[in-house]
């Protein structure tokens, strides 16, 4: 039930990434070295596709997302969005971070309307559209509440409604549920799956959680580090709405964790003492067990 693929589906390409490299300087003066966050990355994401990027810290997941968003420029290579080169950030590619970014002095409805006000929409249209998306995320009755009165999941649902209200062509999500407790994260996975099915937005989603990646994605892009690059791309051949307890998801989870085992060994060698190492096959052995009750394996 697991298929390795290298490109997107037959749908129209929404994003094309060709030979992208990005480096950062570490140290200073004569000791300065080049650290390649990304090197020679090629990826195509189709219109309406849900793609997750998963890999250890330092593999360039967030850097790649920032380049697609237009926040950073690659040192080499090109990124095309809807056939046009990406040269700057734009409202057609909205980014959602772990920090929801709500304005504390505005209530839920006003936060959702904020981008619409910037776009110059009339008050009546702003209100109607805000209520449409608050209904979609089940927060209509909390429209007059302020962020400090909301749970973490409610804040992220408000942020998603705010993003969708301005009708972006794509959502770029950088570990948006990383700070949530396991049960709230489960709810958000179900909600995001439902929203994606309703809107068919193209989504690129960065995560450390293999469980999260296989629950949500059409394709899982497994990334490697030093230099940051795409190691493998796996297709999730299951339709939505997806049963998160489907044994096929556990099978795919095992495959990804086994693929990442040597990457995790690189991580502990880079970030610990010389005598720190993982027992051989310890990660893949854990992966063969049923998913943990707290929401599964993270890396």
Helices and strands as residue ranges (DSSP letters): E 2-4, E 13-26, G 29-31, E 33-46, E 50-54, H 61-69, E 76-81, E 84-85, E 93-97, H 108-118, H 123-136, G 140-142, G 147-149, H 152-165, E 170-174, H 182-199, E 202-207, H 210-216, E 219-224, E 229-236, H 247-259, H 261-271, H 282-287
